[in-house]
Structures are given as C-alpha cells and as structure tokens.
C-alpha cells in the first residue's frame, strides 16, 4: 500500500477564521509539523483542517480519507468497521460531515450560473429505508455527465423535483438554450415552467411579469411495460419547438440519436452501485433520510470531481469547465469556501 502523504500547506488559499484576513500575505505557516497557520493580522493560529470535515477528528487523516474513499465507491459500513476496528457511529459521523461538505461544494462550484448545460435529464427512483421507502430525484447535464443536484423526500411530488429544478437553474448560464428530457411524471414539466422564468421590468409599480426562458424545449420519454418487459417507448414534446429540441440533442449527445433519458438512468444506476442502501435488495438500508442525503451528495461530489469518466477521458467537472484537473479525495475534503 502506498504511503499517504499530506498535501503541502498553502497559506495563500486560507482565510483566518477569527478576523477574516487572508490576502496580501497576511497568513503564514506557524508549524509544518503540527500543520498550523498563523494570521499576522490578529496573531492567532489555527489548524490546517479548520473549516473542513477533517477538523477535530481524533483519528489520523490518512484513515479518515481511506474510509471516506471506500464509502464513496460502495463499501458497506459494516465491512469498514470490521477492517479498521472502528465504531459504526464514528464511520456514520464521518460520512455525514463529508456529505454536508460535499453539498456545499456542489452549491458553490457547480450551481454558480456558469455552466452551459445544453441538455439536462431528470429522473427519480425510490429507496427502501428502515423507516419506509423514500424517493430520490436527480438532475444531470448530458454533454459533461455532470451531476447537478439531488433531493430526497418521502413523497414523489412536485416539491421533490422542484428542489432539483431550482438548482439546475442556479447552475445554468442565464437565457442559454436548454433542453429538458424527463420521464412521464408531469411534476417535472410544471416545476420547470414555474422555475425557469425571469421578471420583465417595465418601470411601473407592482410585481413584474414573469416570462419563461426562450429556447426551453421539454421532452417526456414514457416507457410502456407488460409485466417486466418493455413494450413501447413514447416520446412527447410538451413545450417548445421540435427544431430547437433536435438541435440541442445533436449538439449535446456524443452518441447521436432520438430523445431519451438513458444518461440519467445510467447515473442513477451508478449511485445504486456505489450506495449499498440504494440497492434494490439491500441488507443495509439507511436508518434516516439525512444519512441517505449525505451519502448521495458525497457520492455525487466524488463522481463530479474525482472520477474519470471513460467516454470523456476526464471528470465531469473538467468536461463542464469547472476545473482543469482531477481532484483527489483529500483535495475535495480540503476545499475551502469563499467568504462573502
């Protein structure tokens, strides 16, 4: 097994948690051995892990990174407990912290209004937990395979998919042509048409008129089954023009073809593989919805920034122009958020 090496200290990327100083050389290295910085503004020192999921943990960093890497790629908690002699509650706590951190990374790096999405596919699937079945809705960009957002709810309704649609709008470049491909669940269409609107300012008092984005075709792909056998696939253009939808399909799909939801279905299948609690016949169902949500975002962030997609020869984040290199798990955990 290769020796784990901590990343070098980089004071130019750090902001003092006490006074907010962090530019013009105001932060220096206090101790390389203890991995601590010092603020020359207020004179206080702070740990390299402050503000990350690694802060305050009583175990070595290499062990936490190894455990979180295994969790991201589908290793059950029980196997990790047996292999490393850890308490199950400790492992669950690390995953919870990593999932909350990953959700913030998604919100800041992905959902920042700078991604030319082109085509977005949305879908939902159910997962059995110890407290009953819950629904997970996900959205992704087809061209870059970028996982944009996910939401968990006990009900499959408009509120569930609206959470995903709102974050897709936050990620998209304003007013750019955007094709939505979804299944036959009508809540997607109503949520998209409700969220993707911009106010038309007239200068007069009162609420401005809200206009739906131009070039926003929506396609439904409805599959018909006889028992477990697929018998027919119906494709409906429910909003926009056929020409605009066809142009976006040709420019965003590597494999040219008709309207489909194959890409989001593959992503959901990957999540089911990487999350033991999401397998169809799981022996390790999630205990709480918050645990499932944390695991979903941790997997999603690792998929976006650390996992090289075979057909792209790059990570989804690289394909979307959000980064120029493959992130390590340690780099993802050490990501520091901008201070407003």
Secondary structure, DSSP 8 states (H G I E B T S, - for coil): ----------GGG---TTT---STT-EEEEETTTTEEEETTT--EEETTTTSTTTT-SS-HHHHHHHHHHHHTT--HHHHHHHHT--HHHHHHHHHHHHHHHHHHIIIIISSS-B---EEEEEEEEEEETTEEEEEEEEEETTTTEEEEEEEESS-SHHHHHHHHHHHHHHB-TT---EEEE-S-THHHHHHHHHSEEEE--SSSS--EEEE-SS--EEEEEEEEETTEEEEEEEEEEES-HHHHHHHHHHH-SS--SS--HHHHHHHHHHHHH-GGGSTT-SS-BSSHHHHHHHHHHHHHHHHHT-EETTTTEEHHHHTTS-SS---HHHHHT------
